[in-house]
Structure formats: structure tokens, C-alpha cells
């Protein structure tokens, strides 16, 4: 038994479904046939009994028959009964006298003997007409019994019209044969449909077994739970398909997923534009949006079913988390770049100093060292006095060393000043803006063989706005790229591999801080990027006090 059950469990889902349907059909078909045959038998029995009784009543009222029985004219009586038997479909017609002695019978040798069956009392004693199911001399059958009355209403005999049960079998065969053909045809068609249906079900399950589906579902839930990022899947109407705990926490939707599947995302987000941004069938990557008072980095991937868009998977993470990681990576990158440049520069300086010492030119060695110290100290003093944000100061120092390595002069405007930010812009975002704009200026300068190799930088928070201006003497910007340069993947460089991201990030950071960017071509050639970002918070007590004083 255990081996049989184990073997059944090893069968594929399709085979199990087919065997289940086959077994149900094997149980249903015999029951249906038995029930139909039983009902048919009862129906035929009732109809035949009624027919036999009607014939018995009609024959018993025949005046000629009554006269022949009363006069005991058996020859004429048998001729009359034989004539009636020929035109009737009954198995037999038997006539008996008032004592139940046969006067007419299909078998002449049995005439004169008592009628068998023991069911004559009702007709001979009480004058009743009825149907009985008894075994007579000819066999088991349904018989219609009726008394025969004379003109004075005296019982002078009894008539029995019967149908043997072998006739029933013939009639049942007539009805059952087409039924069985239809039943077995339906059985074969149902089996074929069951096989096709089981294949359809398994196809809908991606040809997976239930155990594999259960494993995949558990794996999906485990993966969603283990992912730190928020993950949401929605259909085209905005109904939730699935969601992990991080997403529910961020959206404030602390409900069971079965409840959320009946709700739309519009009910839980303040800004759903990103989820349904055109074109709908394209994926979006690393978008920065504001959602439910959270700054998020969001990705959207379209879900297709046979080339038909059915929804999207959206993953997002707090921008502050990304900024922390970016900050760490930026600082590491800055230190790496600075150390690399310093190593290269001091390697050259040491080689020069070594050569001068070998030639005995000690005065020139002292002069070179003093000049180098003066140049470095001047840059450090300027940045230290004017830039009071450590990350920005480190970035500008690193870019200065990088510019020197590229044989480019990075010039800082004398009016530069930067204090702690009083804006929605973070220091990390400001570093990203400055770093990308300066790097683009370096690249443009290198592409112009006639450039003066100077990149000018102005950064000031002297007014209500934080102002950044980066100008170069590079290749300039084509007119058709003025509006397109901020889109992801668009680049002015011939080699666009891994480019087209920097200015996109700059634009996103600036616009999220409610700022704007102006781009102009410089003379005779080059480009000027001007950034303006509000640098005063609405709830800043200093600003409020200043406004109140100004109003007085």
C-alpha cells in the first residue's frame, strides 16, 4: 500500500489530474447507467401494466366474448381470442370462468386447468380490475386482470392480458443500446478533454509541478523579505500584486498582502506620476522622486505576458541611505585620487631635486622647495579660509591636484565663499554637482586643442541663493543639446560608454532643491554652467527674524 501511494506521489501533476478525472468518470458512468436502466425499467413496467389493464378491460366488455363464455362455446371463444392475440402486442391472453378454470390459453393442452399465480381473487370475488406481477404457466410477467360481467352484472369469468419479462429486456435493449453508445462516446471525449485540460493547467503553471510552485512562492517571499529595498508590484490599473515589508513600512500600509491586493497604489502615495510615466513599456532606472515626504531613488521595470504589458515592479530606497554610501565612496575616491596625484607629482619633484643635488646646485633646490611650498600653502589657505564644508574643501583640493596633472589651471574666483548649507541640498549632493561640472569642464578643455587650459570656478552663498558657476574654454555645447543634455544617457562626448549620467544627476539634485541651471556658450569658445539654489529654509529663525526686522 505504501509503495502504491509512493508511486502515485511520484507521478506528474498532469498525470494525477488525468487519473483523478478518469477515476471519477469510472465511478459516475456505472451509477448513471444503473440509474437510467432502473428508471427505464420502472417506466416500462408502469406503461406495460397500464396497457395490459386497458386491453383486459376492453376485451372483457366485448358482448360477443361475454356470450361465448356464458354459452361455454370454447371453439368460438378460442378463435376470437387468437384473433385478438394476433393484433395485440401482449405475450398472452388467457380467459377463465367464474372459478378460475382456463377457457382459453395460448397452449391448448392447458385449457381446463386452473389459472396459476394466485392473483384472481380481486377480480372474481370483488369484481376489481388491477395490475399484478406474478409468475404464471408461461413465465414471470406483468398482467392486467379484469372481471367479465354478464348483462345482469354477474361475474361469469376473468381475463388476464400479460407481458412476459423477457419482452422487457428487449425493450430495454432498444433504449439502452443508443444510450450506451452515447455514454461511451461521451466518456472518450471527456477523457480526451481531461488530458487536454490537465495540459492546459500545467501550461498555465509554466510546466511546473505544485511542489515547484510552492517552493518558488516561498523563495519569492523569502527574497522579498530579505531585500532591504522596498519592492512593489502593481498591475496596469494600479492594484497591488505583491509588496515586501520595507515597502509597506515606507508607504505606511501595514496590512496583510491579501487585503492590499484589493487596493490601489493611489490610496497610499501622494505622488503616483512616476509609476505611470510614459512610455509605459519602458523601464526607468535610478530616478529621484519625492514620495510621502521621503526622498527616494526609484527603479521601474515593466512586466510583460506574451508581449502584453500587465504591470510594473518598482523598487526604491531612501535617498539618504544612498547618500551615506556615496559619501563614503566619494571620500575614498577623493583620497585615492589625491594620493595618486601627489605620488606622481612628488615622484617628479624628487627626481628633479635629486638631479640638482647631484649637480651641486643646492640654491636651485632650496628655491624649488620654497616655490612648491608657497604654491601648495596658498591653495590650502584659500580653501581653508573660504570653504567651510569639509567634503567640499576636500573635493576642490583633489580637483586642483587633478587639474595640475592634466596640465589645466583650475582658477578659483576671489569672491568664493561657502558656509554650512541652509538648504534642502545636502553636502554630498553639492559635492556631486561640483564634481560632475568640473569633470565635464576638464573633458571639454582637453578636447579643444586651441584651449587656454583654464577652468574657472565660482561658488558663493553671499545672497539668498547658493550660486555655482563653472566656465571652461573647451568645445562648447551644440544648440540641439542644450535641452537634451540633462536626460540620462545623453552625452556630448564621442565615446558615450558609461557617460550621460553626470549632468542627469546634477539636474536632478538641483531641481529637487528647487533650483535651476543656466547654460551659455562662452567666447571665443567654451561653456558656462550657472547653478542657482535657494539657500534659506522656510523655518529658519534667522531669516524670519530678518524679515520681521525688515518689515519694521
N, C-alpha and C positions, 0 to 999 in steps of 0.2 A: 504493500500500500504506500509506504514511504517512497519507494523507488518510483512508483507511478506518479505520485504528487511531485516528486523532484523532477521527473522528466517533463511533466506538464509546465512547471515553472520555467524550464529552460527554453520553452517554445517562444517564438517571437510574438509580439503583440498582435500582429496581423493574423497569425495562425490561431491565437487564443480567441480573438473576436469571431473568426470564422467558425471555429469549433463550438463556441457558445451559441451562435445563431443556429448552427446545424443541429445541436442538441435540442434547442427549444423547438425547432421545426419537427424534429423526430418525436417529441412529446405531444405537440399540438396536432399534428396530422392524424394519428390514430384516434385521438379523442374526437376530433371534428368528424371523421368518417363514422365512428361508432355512434356519435350523437345524431348524425344525419340519418344513418340506417335505422336507428331506433325510432326516430320521429317519423321516418317514412313508413316503417312497419306499422306503427300505431295508426297513421293516417290511412294506409291501405286497409288495415283491419276494420277501421270505422267505416270507410267508404264501401267496402265489400259487404260488411254486415248490413249496412243500410240498404244496399242494392238487393241483397238476398231477401231481406224482410219485405221490401216493396214488391218484389216478384212473388213472394209467397202470398201476400195479401191479395194481389191482383188475380193470381190463379185460383185462390180459394173462393173468390166471388164469381167465378165463371159458372153460369147456370147449367151449361152442358156438363161440366165436370161434376157439379152437385147432383145432377140427375143420374149420371153414370155411377157415382158412388152409392147413391140411395138404392139404385136397382141392382147393384153388385155386378154391373156389366164390365168385367175386368178386361176383356179383349178390347172393347172400345176405349176404356179408360187408359190402357197402356198405349194404344195408338195415339190418343190425344196427348199423353204425357211425352211420348217420344217426339211428337211434332213440336211441342213447346221446348223440349231439351235441345232440339236442333237449332232453334232460333235464339236460344239463350246462351250466355257465356258461362253459366253456372256449371260446376263439376257434376252435380246430380240434382234430380228432383224426385223425391220419394213421397208417396201418398199412403196414409194409414187410416184404418177405420177408427170408430169410437173407442176401441180397445187397444189401439196402438199396433194392430197387426197390419203388416205391409200389404197394400193392394196393388202398388206399382213400385218397381225398383229397376235400376239400370241392369242389375243381374237378375234374370228371370228365376233362377234357382232359389233366390232368397225371398221370393214372394210367398206370403202366407206365414212368414215367421215374424216374431215381434221386432219392432224397431229398437235399435241399440242407442245408447247414450244416456238414457235416464233423464231426459230433459223434456218429456212430453206432458208432464203434469200440468204445467201452467196453461197450455193450450186446451187439453182435453177436459180438465177439471174446472178451470176458472174462465176459459174462453179468451185467454190473453194472447197477444201477438208479441214476439220478443226475438232477441238475437242471443245465440248461445255459442260457446266454443267448446266442442266436445269431440271425442273420438267415436266414430261410427264404424259400420262394417266396411266402409270404403277407405277409412283413414281419418286422420285428425283434420278438422276444418271448422270454418265459421258457418253457422246455419241460421237461416231465418225461419222461424216457426209461426204458423198461423192456423187457427181452428177453421173448420169448414162447417157452416151452418146450413140447415135446410130452410124451407120457406117459413117454417114455424119457429125458427131461431133455436132449433135443437142442434147440439153438436153431433155431427154424424161422421166426423173424421178430422184428420190433421194433415197438413202439407209441410214438408221440410225442403227448403232450397238451400243447397250448400256449396261452398267453395273450399276445396282442399288446400292445405298449407303449401303444397308443392307449387301451386299456382302463385302463391305469394312470392316464393323465391324467384319465379320467372319475372314477375312484375318488378321486384326489387332489382334484379339484374338489369332490366330495361332502363331503370332510372339511375342505378349506381354506376354502370359502365361509363357513360359520358362524364359523370361526376368524378370518378377516379382518374379518368384521363386528364380532366381539368386540374384536379388536385395535384397530381404528379407533375404536370406541366408547370403549375404554379410553384411547386416545390423546387423544381430545377431552376426556374427563373429566380426564385428567392435566394437559392444558393449562389447563383452567379452574381446577383445583386449584393449579397453579403460579402462575397470575395472582393467585388469592386469597391464596396463601401469601406471595408477594412483597409484596402489600399489607399482610398481617399483620406481616411482618418490618419493613417500613418504619414501620408504625404503632408497633411496639414501640420503634423508634428515634426516636420523636417526629417522624416525617416528615422526618428529617434524612438527608442523604447521608453516606456514610462519611468523606468529606473533612471535612464539617462536624463530625462526631462526633470525629474525630481532633483538629481544631482546638479544639473545646470541651474535650476532655480535656487537651490541652496548656495551654490557657488556665486551666483549673481548677488544674492542678498549679503553674503559674506564680503564680497568685493565692495559693494556699495557701502557697507558699514565700516570697512577698513579704510576707505578713501577719505582723506582729510578734507578734500574739496567738497563743496556742495554739488550734488548731481540731481538734475530734474529731467524727466522725460515727459513730454506733452504731445498730444495729437494736434491735428490741424485746427480743431475747434478750441483748443486751449485747455482741454481736460487733462488732468494729471494721469500719467501712465505708471510712473514709479518715482520714488524720491528717497534719498538717504537721510540719515539723521542730521547731518551737517546742514543740508538744505532746509529741512523742517525747522531747525533752530534759527537759521538766518531769516527765514520768511515768517517766523512766528506761527507756524502751522503745526502745533503739537497734537496732531490727530493721527489715528490709525490710517494706514495707506488705503484700506478698503473704503474708509469714509472719504478720503481725499480724491479717490478715483471718480467720485461723483461731483467733484467741484472743479471750477476753472481757475486758472492762474490769475485772472484779472481780480479775483476776490482777495488775493494775498500780496500783490505787488502794487506799488504806487506808480511804476513806470514800466509798461509791458511793450514799449515800442521796439526794444531790442529783439524780443522773442519772435516778432512777426515782421522784421525788417526785410524789405525787398532787396534782391531777389530771394524768394523763399527757399529755393532748392540749392542755394549756395551755403557753404559753411563759413562761419565767421570765427576769427581767431584773435585772442588776446585783446578784446575790446575793453575799454574802461567805461563803466557806467555807474550811475548813482541809483541805488535801489533800496527803498525802505530805510533811508538815512544811512546806508552803507556804501562806501566806495569799493567797487568790485572789479576784478579782472575776469572777464567772461569769455567763454568759447561756446559756439553753437554748431552742432553737426546735424545735418539733415538725415532723417530715417526714410529709407525707400523700401517699397514692397513691389517687386517686379516693375521697376522704373516709375512707380507711382509714389509721390511724396505723401507720407502718412503722419509725419510729425518731426520732432527735433529732440536731441539730447543736449541739454545746456549744463555746462559745468562752470563753477565760479568759486572764487576765493577772495577773501578780504585783501584789498589792495595794500593794507598796512603790513600784512604778512609778506607779500611780495617785496614791498619796500624795504623791510628789515633784511631780507635775504640779499636784495640788490645792493643795499648799503654796505653789507659785509663784503660782497663780491667787488663792489666798486672800490672800497678801501684797499682790498688786497690787490686789485688790478693797478690802482694808483701807486701803491708801494712797489709793486713789481716793475712797473714802467719807470718809476723814478730811480730805483736801484739799477735797472738795466742801463738807463741813460747815463747815470752817474758813473757806473762801472766803465762804460765805453769812453766817456769824456775824460775821466781821471786816468784811464789807461793811456790815452793820447798825451795828456799833460805830463804824466810820469815819464813817458818816452822822451818828450821834449826836454824835460828837466834833466833827465839822465844824460842826454846828448850834450846839453850845455855844460853840465858839470865835468864831463869827460874832456870838453874843450877848454875848461878852465874859465868859463865866462860866468862867474858867480854873481856879478852885478845884474846880469840879464835874468839869472834865475830868481833873484830876490824881486826884481821888477815884475816878472811874470806871476809870481806867487801873490804879490801885493795887488796886482791888477785883477787876478782871479778872485781874491777875497773881497775886493771892493765891489766887483760886479755882482757876486752872489749875495753879499750882505745888503746891497742896495735893493735887490729884488725882494729879499726876505723882509727887510724893514718896511718896504712899501706895502706888501701884502699884509704884514702884521698890523700896521697902523690903520689900514683902510678896510680890510676884510675881517669881520669879527665872527664869522661862521667857520669852524674848524674844517668841515668837509669841503666847503667851497675854497677855502685857502689852500688846502692840500691839492685840490683839483687844479687850481690855477698855477700852483708851483710845478706840478707834474707836467702840465701843458706847456709851460715855459721851457722846461728842460727838453720836452719832446720837440718843440719848435726849433730849438737850437740844434738838435740832432738832424732835423730836416733842412737846416740852413734857412730857416724862416724866422723873422723877427716878430715876436708876439709883444705888441705895444699896449700898455695899459694907460687909459686916459687918466690924467692927473686928478680929475674930479670923482674918480671911483670911490664909492663908499658902500658898505653893506653891514647892517646891524641885524640882530635876531629878527626873524621874519614875524610879521604881524598879519599873516595871510593864511588862506586855506592851503596854499602851496607849502609842501614840506621841503626840508633842506635837501633830502635825497632827490626829489623831483627837480629842484633848482639845479643840482649838480648834473642831472641827466640833460636838462635844457642847455646849460652852458657847454657841457662836454660834447654833445652832438653838434651844436652850432660851430664850435671851434674846430672840431674834427672835419666838418664839411668845408670850412674855410681853408684848412690846411690842404685838403684834397684838391680843391678848386685852384689854389695857388700853385700847386705842383703841376697841374695840367696846363697852365699858361706859361709858355717859355719866355714871354716878354714881361712877366710879372716882376714887380719890385720886391716881392717876397716879404711883404709886411701884412700882418693881420692885426687890426685894431680892435680893442675890447673896451667897452664902457659898461659898467654895472653900477647903478646908484639907486638908493631909496630915499633921496633927498625930499621928494614930494610925497603925495598920497599914493603914488604908484611906484612899483618896482620896475625900473627901466633897464633893459639889456640891449646893447647894440653891438653887433659883430659885423665888421666890414673886412673885405679882402680885395685883392687885385687879381682875382682868378679869371675863370672863363665866363662868368656871368650866368644868367638863367634865361633860357628860351621863353618867349612870351606865352607859348602854348602850355608851358609847365607851371606858370605862376599859380594857377588854381589847382592843378593836379598833383603838385609836389608833396602835398600833405597826406595823400592817400597811401595806404600800405602797399608796398611793392613797387611804387613809382620812384625812379631814381634818375638823376642827371648824369650818372656815370655810365660809361660804355659797358663795363662789366657789372651787371646788376646782381650777380650772385651774392646772396647774403646782404644785399643793400635794400633801400626802400623802407627801412624801419625807423631810422633815427628821427627824421623830420615828422614822421607819423606820430611818434611818441611825444616829440616836442609840442606838436599841435594839440594832442590830447591833454597833456599836462596843463598847457596854457589855458585852453578853453574850459577845463574843469575848475580852474582857479578864477574863472570869469574874466580872463584876459584876452588879448588879441595880438596878432602878429602882422607887421607890415614888411613887405619885401620890395626892394628897389634895386635897380641896376646902378652900379657906381660908374664914375667917369675916371679914366677912359674905358676901363673895363673892370668887371668885378661885380660884387653883390653886397647889399647891406640888409641884414636881418635886424628888425627892431621889434622888441617884445615889451608889452605893457601889461602889468599885472597889478590889480588892486592890492594895496599893502596895508589895509586897515580893516579890522574886524568890526562887525556891527555892534558887538557888545563891549568894545574896547573902552574902558572907563576914561582913558586919557583923551581919546577922540571925542567922547560925549561931553566931557568937561570943557574941552576946547571949543566945541560947538556952542555950549551954553554961554561961555565967556564971550564968544564972538557975537552971540545974539544980543548981549547986553551992550 
